[in-house]
C-alpha cells in the first residue's frame, strides 16, 4: 500500500508538472509571437516568406510607432486615468470597507451584497446608461468621464476585498487605539491599513491593470486623439482592411510593459495578498 500511494503521488506530480508546462507555453506563446512580429520586416510577416522568427531583425516598426503616431500621448492618457482610478479605488475602497466591516448601521448587509451584484453586472449592459449619465454631466470625451466610469467596477471589488482583510484585523487593537484617544480615521490609517498592505497591493494592481487594459468604455466614451487611451490607440493601426502588424505588435508589446512592471514591483505583496485572501475566504 505505501508503494502504491507513493506511485500515485508521483504520477499526480508529473501530471501537475505537465499541465503547468502546457499552461506556461499557452501563456508565453502570444507574447513571443507579438515580440518577434514587431521585429520582423514586412516581407517576413506577410505572404509565403512569413517566418517563425525574424531572420533580419529590424526596429522599423518601433520607429514608426514613435515618429508617425501619437503613441506617447496615448501612454500619458492611460497613465493619468489608471493612476487616478488606482488612488481613488484605494481611498474609497478603504473607507467603504472599514464602514462595512466595523460600523453597525441599518442596511449594512444589503450594501455589502449590492457591491458583489454591481461587480458581476457585465460591462456591455452598462455602457448605454453610463453614456447617458456622462452626456448629462458633459463628461464625454474627457479623462474625468473615463475615471468616473471605471469607478463602477474597481470600487466595488476593492471594497469587497478589503472588507475580508479588515475583518481579520483583531478588534482588540482597534479598541485599544480608540481608548487611547485615536479616532476612527486615525485607527484606520494607523492600525488597520499597515496590517493590510498585501490587500492594498492586490487592490492597487487590480485597479491599475483593469483601467490600463479596458477597451469597451474607452472606445465608446472617447473620440478625440487628445483623450484616447493606449488600448483604443492600437486600433488606428488598422486602416480599412489593411493591418500594419509590425507597428501594431510593437505598440502592443510596449503597452503591456507598465502592468508587468507594476506587478514585479508589488509581486511579493500581491502573491501574499492573493494567498491570504484564498485562505481567509
NUROBA-198782 format. One line per 5 residues: number of its first residue (from 1); their letters; for each residue x, y, z of N, C-alpha, C. Coordinates in Angstrom, 2 decimals. Example, Ala and Ser with C-alpha at 12.3 -4.5 7.8 and 13.67 -1.06 7.14 Angstrom:
1) as) 13.19/-5.69/7.80/12.30/-4.50/7.80/13.20/-3.30/7.80 ~ 12.85/-2.25/7.08/13.67/-1.06/7.14/12.90/0.03/7.87 .
//
This chain:
1) xxxxx) 0.79/-1.22/0.00/0.00/0.00/0.00/0.84/1.28/0.00 ~ 1.90/1.37/0.84/2.73/2.59/0.79/3.34/2.82/-0.58 ~ 3.79/1.72/-1.24/4.38/1.89/-2.57/3.33/2.37/-3.57 ~ 2.12/1.84/-3.44/1.05/2.26/-4.34/0.73/3.74/-4.16 ~ 0.67/4.19/-2.90/0.41/5.60/-2.64/1.54/6.48/-3.15 .
6) xxxxx) 2.77/6.02/-2.96/3.92/6.79/-3.44/3.89/6.90/-4.96 ~ 3.55/5.77/-5.63/3.46/5.82/-7.09/2.36/6.74/-7.56 ~ 1.23/6.75/-6.86/0.12/7.64/-7.24/0.51/9.10/-7.06 ~ 1.22/9.39/-5.98/1.66/10.77/-5.75/2.63/11.22/-6.83 ~ 3.55/10.33/-7.22/4.48/10.69/-8.28/3.74/10.93/-9.60 .
11) xxxxx) 2.77/10.07/-9.89/2.00/10.24/-11.12/1.25/11.57/-11.11 ~ 0.60/11.89/-9.99/-0.11/13.16/-9.89/0.84/14.34/-10.01 ~ 2.05/14.19/-9.43/3.03/15.26/-9.51/3.47/15.48/-10.95 ~ 3.71/14.38/-11.67/4.10/14.51/-13.08/2.97/15.12/-13.91 ~ 1.76/14.69/-13.65/0.63/15.26/-14.39/0.50/16.75/-14.11 .
16) xxxxx) 0.67/17.13/-12.84/0.62/18.55/-12.49/1.71/19.35/-13.17 ~ 2.94/18.78/-13.21/4.04/19.49/-13.87/3.80/19.65/-15.37 ~ 3.26/18.60/-15.99/2.96/18.67/-17.42/1.90/19.73/-17.70 ~ 0.88/19.78/-16.87/-0.17/20.79/-17.04/0.39/22.19/-16.85 ~ 1.28/22.35/-15.87/1.88/23.67/-15.66/2.71/24.10/-16.86 .
21) xxxxx) 3.47/23.15/-17.44/4.27/23.47/-18.63/3.36/23.87/-19.79 ~ 2.27/23.13/-19.98/1.34/23.46/-21.06/0.72/24.84/-20.86 ~ 0.33/25.14/-19.62/-0.24/26.46/-19.34/0.79/27.56/-19.54 ~ 2.06/27.27/-19.18/3.12/28.26/-19.39/3.33/28.54/-20.86 ~ 3.36/27.47/-21.67/3.51/27.64/-23.12/2.32/28.40/-23.68 .
26) xxxxx) 1.12/28.02/-23.23/-0.10/28.70/-23.69/-0.05/30.20/-23.38 ~ 0.55/30.56/-22.26/0.61/31.96/-21.86/1.70/32.73/-22.58 ~ 2.85/32.08/-22.78/4.02/32.79/-23.32/4.03/32.87/-24.84 ~ 3.39/31.93/-25.54/3.44/31.93/-27.00/2.88/33.23/-27.59 ~ 1.75/33.76/-27.11/1.29/35.05/-27.67/2.29/36.18/-27.48 .
31) xxxxx) 2.95/36.22/-26.31/3.96/37.26/-26.10/5.14/37.06/-27.04 ~ 5.55/35.82/-27.22/6.65/35.55/-28.15/6.28/36.00/-29.56 ~ 5.09/35.64/-30.01/4.69/36.00/-31.36/4.55/37.51/-31.52 ~ 4.10/38.18/-30.47/3.97/39.63/-30.51/5.35/40.29/-30.64 ~ 6.31/39.80/-29.89/7.66/40.39/-29.92/8.35/40.13/-31.25 .
36) xxxxx) 8.32/38.89/-31.72/9.03/38.57/-32.96/8.37/39.25/-34.15 ~ 7.04/39.40/-34.13/6.38/40.11/-35.22/6.76/41.57/-35.25 ~ 6.93/42.16/-34.09/7.33/43.58/-34.05/8.75/43.79/-34.57 ~ 9.56/42.75/-34.58/10.95/42.86/-35.03/11.15/42.40/-36.47 ~ 10.11/41.94/-37.13/10.24/41.44/-38.50/10.06/42.55/-39.52 .
41) xxxxx) 10.76/42.48/-40.64/10.40/43.34/-41.78/9.12/42.84/-42.41 ~ 8.49/43.68/-43.22/7.18/43.34/-43.77/7.19/42.05/-44.58 ~ 8.26/41.79/-45.32/8.26/40.60/-46.16/8.28/39.30/-45.35 ~ 8.70/39.38/-44.07/8.69/38.19/-43.22/7.39/38.04/-42.44 ~ 6.52/39.03/-42.57/5.23/38.97/-41.88/4.14/38.48/-42.81 .
46) xxxxx) 4.17/38.95/-44.05/3.09/38.64/-44.98/3.55/37.63/-46.03 ~ 2.60/36.93/-46.60/2.86/36.10/-47.75/3.60/34.81/-47.44 ~ 4.20/34.26/-48.51/4.86/32.96/-48.41/6.20/33.04/-47.69 ~ 6.73/34.23/-47.48/8.02/34.37/-46.80/7.87/34.56/-45.30 ~ 6.68/34.36/-44.78/6.46/34.51/-43.33/7.32/33.52/-42.56 .
51) xxxxx) 7.92/33.99/-41.47/8.86/33.19/-40.70/8.41/33.09/-39.25 ~ 8.94/32.10/-38.55/8.61/31.91/-37.13/9.45/32.80/-36.23 ~ 10.54/33.33/-36.76/11.38/34.26/-36.01/12.03/35.21/-37.02 ~ 12.41/36.40/-36.60/12.96/37.38/-37.55/14.35/36.97/-38.06 ~ 14.47/36.73/-39.35/15.78/36.43/-39.94/16.63/37.69/-40.06 .
56) xxxxx) 15.97/38.80/-40.28/16.66/40.10/-40.37/15.95/41.08/-39.43 ~ 16.25/41.01/-38.13/15.54/41.87/-37.17/15.67/43.35/-37.51 ~ 14.59/44.06/-37.30/14.59/45.49/-37.55/13.73/46.20/-36.51 ~ 14.08/47.43/-36.23/13.31/48.27/-35.29/12.46/49.29/-36.03 ~ 12.23/49.03/-37.33/11.45/49.97/-38.13/10.03/50.11/-37.59 .
61) xxxxx) 9.45/49.00/-37.09/8.11/49.08/-36.55/8.04/49.99/-35.33 ~ 9.01/49.89/-34.43/9.04/50.76/-33.25/9.30/52.20/-33.65 ~ 10.17/52.40/-34.65/10.43/53.76/-35.11/9.16/54.40/-35.66 ~ 8.39/53.61/-36.38/7.14/54.14/-36.92/6.15/54.46/-35.81 ~ 6.14/53.66/-34.78/5.23/53.91/-33.65/5.51/55.27/-33.02 .
66) xxxxx) 6.79/55.59/-32.81/7.15/56.82/-32.10/7.20/58.04/-33.01 ~ 7.36/57.86/-34.31/7.53/59.01/-35.20/6.27/59.38/-35.97 ~ 5.41/58.41/-36.23/4.24/58.70/-37.07/2.91/58.57/-36.32 ~ 2.94/58.19/-35.07/1.70/58.06/-34.30/1.84/58.78/-32.96 ~ 0.75/59.24/-32.38/0.79/59.88/-31.04/0.82/58.84/-29.92 .
71) xxxxx) 1.72/57.86/-30.02/1.75/56.76/-29.06/2.03/57.26/-27.65 ~ 2.98/58.17/-27.51/3.32/58.67/-26.18/2.15/59.42/-25.55 ~ 1.33/60.05/-26.39/0.15/60.73/-25.86/-0.85/59.72/-25.33 ~ -0.98/58.59/-26.02/-1.87/57.55/-25.54/-1.37/56.98/-24.22 ~ -0.07/56.80/-24.12/0.52/56.29/-22.88/0.26/57.27/-21.74 .
76) xxxxx) 0.42/58.55/-22.02/0.18/59.56/-20.98/-1.28/59.53/-20.52 ~ -2.21/59.45/-21.47/-3.62/59.40/-21.11/-3.95/58.17/-20.27 ~ -3.43/57.01/-20.68/-3.68/55.79/-19.91/-3.08/55.89/-18.52 ~ -1.89/56.48/-18.42/-1.24/56.61/-17.11/-2.05/57.53/-16.19 ~ -2.57/58.62/-16.74/-3.38/59.54/-15.93/-4.64/58.86/-15.43 .
81) xxxxx) -5.34/58.19/-16.33/-6.61/57.56/-15.98/-6.39/56.40/-15.03 ~ -5.42/55.53/-15.34/-5.16/54.36/-14.48/-4.64/54.78/-13.11 ~ -3.76/55.78/-13.08/-3.23/56.25/-11.80/-4.31/56.86/-10.93 ~ -5.16/57.70/-11.54/-6.24/58.33/-10.77/-7.24/57.29/-10.27 ~ -7.56/56.32/-11.11/-8.50/55.29/-10.69/-7.92/54.42/-9.59 .
86) xxxxx) -6.62/54.16/-9.65/-5.98/53.36/-8.60/-6.04/54.07/-7.25 ~ -5.67/55.34/-7.25/-5.70/56.10/-6.00/-7.12/56.22/-5.45 ~ -8.07/56.49/-6.34/-9.45/56.63/-5.88/-10.01/55.30/-5.38 ~ -9.63/54.20/-6.04/-10.10/52.89/-5.60/-9.57/52.56/-4.21 ~ -8.31/52.89/-3.98/-7.74/52.65/-2.65/-8.43/53.51/-1.59 .
91) xxxxx) -8.65/54.78/-1.91/-9.25/55.69/-0.93/-10.69/55.29/-0.60 ~ -11.53/55.21/-1.63/-12.95/54.90/-1.39/-13.12/53.46/-0.96 ~ -12.27/52.57/-1.46/-12.36/51.17/-1.04/-12.05/51.00/0.43 ~ -11.01/51.70/0.90/-10.65/51.62/2.32/-11.75/52.19/3.21 ~ -12.26/53.35/2.84/-13.31/53.97/3.66/-14.58/53.13/3.66 .
96) xxxxx) -14.98/52.66/2.48/-16.19/51.85/2.42/-16.04/50.51/3.13 ~ -14.89/49.87/2.95/-14.66/48.57/3.59/-14.62/48.72/5.11 ~ -14.01/49.79/5.61/-13.95/49.99/7.06/-15.35/50.21/7.63 ~ -16.16/51.00/6.92/-17.51/51.27/7.41/-18.33/49.98/7.45 ~ -18.21/49.15/6.41/-18.99/47.91/6.36/-18.46/46.85/7.31 .
101) xxxxx) -17.17/46.89/7.59/-16.58/45.86/8.45/-16.68/46.19/9.92 ~ -16.66/47.46/10.28/-16.57/47.82/11.70/-17.80/48.55/12.23 ~ -18.46/49.34/11.42/-19.60/50.11/11.90/-20.89/49.31/11.80 ~ -21.81/49.62/12.63/-23.12/48.96/12.63/-24.18/50.00/12.29 ~ -24.89/49.78/11.19/-25.94/50.70/10.76/-26.94/49.93/9.91 .
106) xxxxx) -28.16/50.42/9.80/-29.20/49.71/9.03/-28.81/49.60/7.55 ~ -29.04/48.44/6.97/-28.76/48.23/5.56/-27.33/47.85/5.24 ~ -26.53/47.60/6.27/-25.12/47.28/6.03/-24.97/46.01/5.21 ~ -25.69/44.95/5.57/-25.60/43.69/4.84/-26.11/43.85/3.41 ~ -27.16/44.64/3.22/-27.70/44.85/1.88/-26.69/45.57/1.00 .
111) xxxxx) -26.00/46.56/1.56/-24.98/47.28/0.79/-23.83/46.36/0.42 ~ -23.42/45.50/1.35/-22.32/44.57/1.07/-22.69/43.63/-0.06 ~ -23.91/43.11/-0.05/-24.33/42.23/-1.14/-24.48/43.00/-2.45 ~ -24.90/44.25/-2.34/-25.02/45.08/-3.54/-23.69/45.31/-4.23 ~ -22.61/45.37/-3.45/-21.28/45.53/-4.04/-20.94/44.35/-4.95 .
116) xxxxx) -21.26/43.15/-4.48/-20.97/41.96/-5.27/-21.83/41.95/-6.54 ~ -23.11/42.27/-6.39/-24.00/42.26/-7.54/-23.57/43.29/-8.57 ~ -23.19/44.48/-8.13/-22.77/45.52/-9.06/-21.50/45.15/-9.80 ~ -20.62/44.40/-9.15/-19.39/43.98/-9.81/-19.66/42.88/-10.83 ~ -20.69/42.08/-10.63/-20.99/40.97/-11.52/-21.76/41.38/-12.77 .
121) xxxxx) -22.27/42.60/-12.81/-23.02/43.05/-13.97/-22.07/43.22/-15.16 ~ -22.36/42.63/-16.31/-21.46/42.75/-17.48/-21.33/44.19/-17.95 ~ -20.14/44.62/-18.31/-19.96/45.99/-18.79/-20.79/46.31/-20.03 ~ -21.07/45.30/-20.85/-21.85/45.53/-22.07/-23.26/46.02/-21.77 ~ -23.76/45.73/-20.56/-25.10/46.19/-20.18/-25.09/47.59/-19.58 .
126) xxxxx) -23.91/48.09/-19.27/-23.83/49.35/-18.54/-23.41/50.54/-19.40 ~ -22.79/50.29/-20.56/-22.19/51.43/-21.25/-23.26/52.38/-21.82 ~ -24.47/51.88/-22.12/-25.51/52.78/-22.62/-26.03/53.71/-21.51 ~ -26.43/53.19/-20.34/-26.84/54.13/-19.27/-25.69/55.01/-18.80 ~ -24.48/54.47/-18.77/-23.33/55.30/-18.38/-23.10/56.42/-19.39 .
131) xxxxx) -23.28/56.11/-20.66/-23.14/57.14/-21.69/-24.15/58.25/-21.48 ~ -25.39/57.87/-21.11/-26.42/58.88/-20.86/-26.05/59.76/-19.66 ~ -25.52/59.12/-18.60/-25.12/59.88/-17.42/-23.99/60.84/-17.74 ~ -22.98/60.35/-18.45/-21.84/61.20/-18.79/-22.24/62.33/-19.74 ~ -23.21/62.06/-20.60/-23.69/63.12/-21.50/-24.35/64.24/-20.72 .
136) xxxxx) -25.16/63.87/-19.71/-25.81/64.89/-18.89/-24.76/65.70/-18.12 ~ -23.72/65.02/-17.64/-22.67/65.70/-16.88/-21.64/66.38/-17.78 ~ -21.79/66.20/-19.10/-20.86/66.78/-20.08/-19.44/66.29/-19.86 ~ -19.33/64.99/-19.63/-18.01/64.38/-19.40/-17.63/63.41/-20.50 ~ -18.37/63.41/-21.61/-17.99/62.57/-22.74/-16.70/63.11/-23.34 .
141) xxxxx) -15.82/62.20/-23.72/-14.54/62.56/-24.34/-13.65/63.36/-23.38 ~ -13.63/62.94/-22.10/-12.77/63.57/-21.11/-12.12/62.50/-20.24 ~ -11.00/62.87/-19.64/-10.36/61.97/-18.69/-11.26/61.72/-17.48 ~ -11.90/62.78/-17.02/-12.75/62.67/-15.84/-13.89/61.68/-16.08 ~ -14.45/61.69/-17.29/-15.53/60.77/-17.59/-15.10/59.31/-17.52 .
146) xxxxx) -13.93/59.01/-18.07/-13.44/57.63/-18.02/-13.11/57.22/-16.59 ~ -12.49/58.12/-15.84/-12.15/57.81/-14.45/-13.42/57.52/-13.66 ~ -14.44/58.36/-13.84/-15.70/58.15/-13.13/-16.35/56.83/-13.56 ~ -16.22/56.49/-14.83/-16.78/55.23/-15.33/-16.08/54.03/-14.73 ~ -14.76/54.10/-14.64/-14.00/52.96/-14.12/-14.27/52.71/-12.64 .
151) xxxxx) -14.78/53.73/-11.95/-15.17/53.51/-10.55/-16.23/52.42/-10.44 ~ -17.05/52.26/-11.47/-18.19/51.35/-11.40/-17.77/49.90/-11.22 ~ -16.54/49.55/-11.64/-16.12/48.16/-11.43/-14.92/48.04/-10.49 ~ -14.16/49.09/-10.29/-12.98/48.98/-9.42/-13.32/49.20/-7.95 ~ -14.18/50.16/-7.65/-14.52/50.45/-6.26/-15.29/49.31/-5.60 .
156) xxxxx) -16.31/48.71/-6.24/-16.99/47.57/-5.59/-16.05/46.42/-5.27 ~ -15.17/46.07/-6.22/-14.23/44.98/-5.97/-13.27/45.34/-4.85 ~ -12.75/46.55/-4.89/-11.80/46.97/-3.86/-12.44/46.94/-2.48 ~ -13.66/47.44/-2.38/-14.35/47.46/-1.09/-14.61/46.05/-0.58 ~ -15.07/45.18/-1.45/-15.39/43.80/-1.03/-14.13/43.06/-0.60 .
161) xxxxx) -13.04/43.24/-1.35/-11.80/42.55/-0.99/-11.26/43.05/0.34 ~ -11.25/44.35/0.54/-10.70/44.91/1.77/-11.55/44.59/2.98 ~ -12.83/44.38/2.78/-13.68/44.02/3.91/-13.18/42.74/4.59 ~ -12.82/41.75/3.80/-12.35/40.49/4.36/-11.08/40.67/5.16 ~ -10.19/41.52/4.69/-8.94/41.75/5.42/-9.16/42.55/6.68 .
166) xxxxx) -10.06/43.53/6.61/-10.33/44.34/7.80/-10.98/43.48/8.89 ~ -11.79/42.51/8.49/-12.39/41.60/9.47/-11.32/40.76/10.17 ~ -10.20/40.50/9.47/-9.16/39.65/10.06/-8.27/40.41/11.04 ~ -8.32/41.73/11.04/-7.53/42.51/12.00/-8.18/42.39/13.37 ~ -7.42/42.02/14.38/-8.01/41.86/15.72/-8.72/43.12/16.19 .
171) xxxxx) -9.93/42.95/16.64/-10.72/44.09/17.10/-10.13/44.71/18.35 ~ -9.39/43.92/19.13/-8.79/44.44/20.37/-7.79/45.57/20.08 ~ -7.04/45.45/18.97/-6.09/46.50/18.62/-6.80/47.81/18.34 ~ -7.91/47.74/17.64/-8.67/48.94/17.32/-9.29/49.54/18.58 ~ -9.82/48.69/19.44/-10.42/49.19/20.68/-9.38/49.86/21.57 .
176) xxxxx) -8.17/49.29/21.59/-7.10/49.90/22.38/-6.74/51.28/21.83 ~ -6.71/51.39/20.51/-6.40/52.69/19.90/-7.50/53.69/20.19 ~ -8.75/53.26/20.16/-9.86/54.16/20.46/-9.82/54.62/21.91 ~ -9.46/53.71/22.82/-9.35/54.08/24.23/-8.24/55.10/24.43 ~ -7.16/54.99/23.67/-6.04/55.92/23.78/-6.32/57.27/23.13 .
181) xxxxx) -7.53/57.45/22.60/-7.90/58.75/22.04/-7.80/58.84/20.54 ~ -7.53/57.75/19.87/-7.43/57.75/18.41/-8.84/57.68/17.82 ~ -9.12/58.50/16.83/-10.43/58.49/16.20/-10.58/57.35/15.21 ~ -11.73/57.30/14.56/-11.99/56.24/13.60/-11.01/56.30/12.43 ~ -10.81/57.48/11.86/-9.89/57.61/10.73/-8.46/57.33/11.17 .
186) xxxxx) -8.10/57.80/12.36/-6.76/57.53/12.87/-6.53/56.04/13.07 ~ -7.55/55.34/13.56/-7.44/53.89/13.73/-7.28/53.21/12.38 ~ -8.03/53.68/11.40/-7.96/53.08/10.07/-6.56/53.24/9.47 ~ -6.02/54.45/9.53/-4.75/54.72/8.87/-3.54/54.26/9.69 ~ -3.68/54.19/11.00/-2.53/53.84/11.84/-2.49/52.36/12.25 .
191) xxxxx) -3.63/51.73/12.29/-3.69/50.35/12.78/-4.04/49.38/11.66 ~ -5.18/49.61/11.00/-5.70/48.62/10.07/-4.93/48.60/8.75 ~ -4.70/49.77/8.15/-4.04/49.79/6.85/-2.61/49.23/6.88 ~ -1.80/49.58/7.89/-0.45/48.96/7.92/-0.48/47.43/8.02 ~ -1.55/46.88/8.61/-1.66/45.42/8.71/-2.32/44.80/7.48 .
196) xxxxx) -2.75/45.63/6.55/-3.45/45.13/5.35/-2.70/45.48/4.08 ~ -1.39/45.64/4.16/-0.61/46.01/2.97/-0.75/45.01/1.82 ~ -0.75/43.70/2.08/-0.96/42.77/0.94/-2.28/43.01/0.22 ~ -3.33/43.27/0.98/-4.63/43.53/0.34/-4.60/44.83/-0.45 ~ -3.94/45.84/0.07/-3.83/47.11/-0.66/-3.05/46.93/-1.95 .
201) xxxxx) -2.03/46.08/-1.93/-1.25/45.81/-3.15/-2.11/45.12/-4.19 ~ -2.93/44.16/-3.77/-3.82/43.47/-4.71/-4.83/44.45/-5.30 ~ -5.40/45.30/-4.47/-6.37/46.28/-4.94/-5.72/47.25/-5.93 ~ -4.53/47.73/-5.60/-3.84/48.67/-6.48/-3.52/48.02/-7.82 ~ -3.03/46.79/-7.78/-2.69/46.09/-9.01/-3.93/45.84/-9.86 .
206) xxxxx) -5.01/45.42/-9.23/-6.25/45.17/-9.97/-6.77/46.46/-10.60 ~ -6.86/47.53/-9.83/-7.41/48.79/-10.34/-6.56/49.33/-11.48 ~ -5.24/49.25/-11.33/-4.36/49.78/-12.38/-4.48/48.97/-13.66 ~ -4.38/47.65/-13.57/-4.41/46.81/-14.78/-5.77/46.87/-15.47 ~ -6.86/46.87/-14.70/-8.18/46.95/-15.30/-8.37/48.27/-16.04 .
211) xxxxx) -7.91/49.36/-15.45/-8.04/50.67/-16.10/-7.12/50.77/-17.32 ~ -5.92/50.20/-17.21/-4.96/50.28/-18.31/-5.41/49.45/-19.51 ~ -6.00/48.29/-19.26/-6.35/47.37/-20.34/-7.79/47.51/-20.83 ~ -8.60/48.32/-20.19/-10.02/48.42/-20.54/-10.19/49.01/-21.95 ~ -11.11/48.44/-22.72/-11.29/48.87/-24.11/-12.70/49.38/-24.40 .
216) xxxxx) -13.73/48.67/-23.90/-15.10/48.98/-24.30/-15.49/50.41/-23.96 ~ -15.38/50.78/-22.69/-15.77/52.12/-22.28/-14.90/53.19/-22.95 ~ -13.60/52.92/-23.03/-12.71/53.90/-23.66/-13.05/54.09/-25.13 ~ -13.50/53.05/-25.78/-13.85/53.15/-27.20/-15.17/53.86/-27.42 ~ -16.10/53.70/-26.47/-17.43/54.30/-26.62/-17.45/55.75/-26.17 .
221) xxxxx) -16.75/56.06/-25.07/-16.85/57.38/-24.45/-15.80/58.37/-24.94 ~ -14.84/57.94/-25.74/-13.74/58.82/-26.17/-13.64/58.79/-27.68 ~ -13.50/59.97/-28.27/-13.35/60.07/-29.72/-12.08/60.79/-30.14 ~ -11.67/61.80/-29.40/-10.54/62.63/-29.82/-9.21/61.96/-29.50 ~ -8.20/62.31/-30.30/-6.86/61.77/-30.11/-6.28/62.26/-28.78 .
226) xxxxx) -6.69/63.45/-28.36/-6.13/64.02/-27.14/-6.49/63.23/-25.89 ~ -7.55/62.44/-25.94/-8.02/61.71/-24.76/-7.92/60.20/-24.94 ~ -7.62/59.73/-26.13/-7.56/58.28/-26.39/-6.58/57.59/-25.46 ~ -6.93/56.37/-25.06/-6.03/55.56/-24.25/-5.24/54.61/-25.15 ~ -4.33/53.87/-24.54/-3.44/53.02/-25.31/-4.21/51.90/-26.01 .
231) xxxxx) -5.25/51.37/-25.38/-5.99/50.26/-25.99/-6.75/50.70/-27.24 ~ -7.39/51.85/-27.19/-8.10/52.33/-28.37/-7.15/52.88/-29.40 ~ -5.98/53.34/-28.98/-4.99/53.84/-29.93/-4.45/52.75/-30.83 ~ -4.42/51.52/-30.35/-3.91/50.41/-31.16/-4.78/50.16/-32.38 ~ -6.05/50.50/-32.31/-6.94/50.26/-33.45/-6.61/51.16/-34.63 .
236) xxxxx) -5.87/52.22/-34.41/-5.52/53.13/-35.51/-4.51/52.50/-36.47 ~ -3.91/51.39/-36.06/-3.00/50.68/-36.96/-3.75/49.80/-37.96 ~ -5.07/49.81/-37.87/-5.91/49.08/-38.83/-6.60/50.12/-39.71 ~ -6.24/50.15/-40.98/-6.81/51.10/-41.93/-7.62/50.30/-42.94 ~ -8.95/50.42/-42.84/-9.87/49.63/-43.66/-9.56/48.15/-43.49 .
241) xxxxx) -9.08/47.47/-44.54/-8.77/46.05/-44.42/-7.28/45.79/-44.37 ~ -6.48/46.82/-44.08/-5.02/46.69/-44.02/-4.58/46.72/-42.56 ~ -3.82/45.70/-42.17/-3.30/45.60/-40.81/-1.80/45.84/-40.84 ~ -1.35/46.88/-40.14/0.09/47.14/-40.04/0.62/46.37/-38.83 ~ 0.90/45.08/-39.05/1.19/44.18/-37.95/2.47/44.54/-37.21 .
246) xxxxx) 3.50/44.95/-37.90/4.76/45.27/-37.23/4.61/46.37/-36.19 ~ 4.19/47.57/-36.62/3.98/48.65/-35.63/2.92/48.31/-34.59 ~ 1.86/47.60/-35.00/0.80/47.26/-34.06/1.33/46.34/-32.95 ~ 2.11/45.33/-33.32/2.66/44.41/-32.32/3.71/45.12/-31.45 ~ 4.46/46.04/-32.04/5.42/46.80/-31.24/4.72/47.67/-30.21 .
251) xxxxx) 3.65/48.35/-30.63/2.89/49.18/-29.69/2.21/48.32/-28.63 ~ 1.71/47.14/-29.04/1.06/46.25/-28.07/2.06/45.75/-27.04 ~ 3.26/45.42/-27.48/4.29/44.96/-26.54/4.67/46.06/-25.56 ~ 4.85/47.27/-26.05/5.20/48.38/-25.17/4.06/48.69/-24.19 ~ 2.82/48.55/-24.65/1.69/48.84/-23.77/1.53/47.78/-22.69 .
256) xxxxx) 2.09/46.58/-22.91/1.99/45.52/-21.90/3.06/45.65/-20.82 ~ 4.05/46.49/-21.03/5.14/46.61/-20.06/4.74/47.28/-18.75 ~ 3.98/48.39/-18.74/3.64/49.03/-17.45/2.94/48.11/-16.46 ~ 1.89/47.36/-16.84/1.31/46.43/-15.86/2.31/45.38/-15.37 ~ 3.19/44.94/-16.27/4.19/43.96/-15.86/5.16/44.55/-14.85 .
261) xxxxx) 5.57/45.79/-15.07/6.48/46.46/-14.14/5.80/46.66/-12.79 ~ 4.53/47.07/-12.81/3.78/47.25/-11.55/3.69/45.94/-10.79 ~ 3.45/44.85/-11.51/3.36/43.55/-10.84/4.70/43.14/-10.25 ~ 5.79/43.36/-10.98/7.11/42.98/-10.47/7.46/43.78/-9.22 ~ 7.04/45.04/-9.18/7.34/45.87/-8.02/6.58/45.37/-6.79 .
266) xxxxx) 5.31/45.04/-6.97/4.47/44.62/-5.85/4.27/43.11/-5.80 ~ 5.16/42.36/-6.45/4.96/40.92/-6.58/4.82/40.23/-5.23 ~ 5.71/40.56/-4.31/5.70/39.87/-3.02/4.38/40.11/-2.29 ~ 3.92/41.35/-2.29/2.68/41.67/-1.60/1.47/41.12/-2.33 ~ 1.50/41.16/-3.68/0.36/40.66/-4.45/0.18/39.16/-4.23 .
271) xxxxx) 1.27/38.39/-4.31/1.18/36.95/-4.11/0.71/36.65/-2.69 ~ 1.26/37.36/-1.73/0.86/37.14/-0.33/-0.61/37.52/-0.13 ~ -1.03/38.62/-0.76/-2.42/39.04/-0.61/-3.38/38.06/-1.22 ~ -3.07/37.54/-2.41/-3.95/36.56/-3.05/-4.00/35.27/-2.25 ~ -2.86/34.87/-1.71/-2.81/33.63/-0.92/-3.61/33.76/0.37 .
276) xxxxx) -3.39/34.85/1.09/-4.12/35.07/2.33/-5.60/35.24/2.07 ~ -5.92/35.89/0.93/-7.33/36.06/0.60/-8.01/34.73/0.35 ~ -7.28/33.80/-0.28/-7.86/32.48/-0.52/-8.06/31.72/0.78 ~ -7.10/31.88/1.72/-7.22/31.18/2.99/-8.34/31.76/3.84 ~ -8.45/33.10/3.84/-9.46/33.73/4.68/-10.86/33.66/4.09 .
281) x) -10.89/33.49/2.74/-12.22/33.45/2.14/-13.03/32.29/2.64 .
//
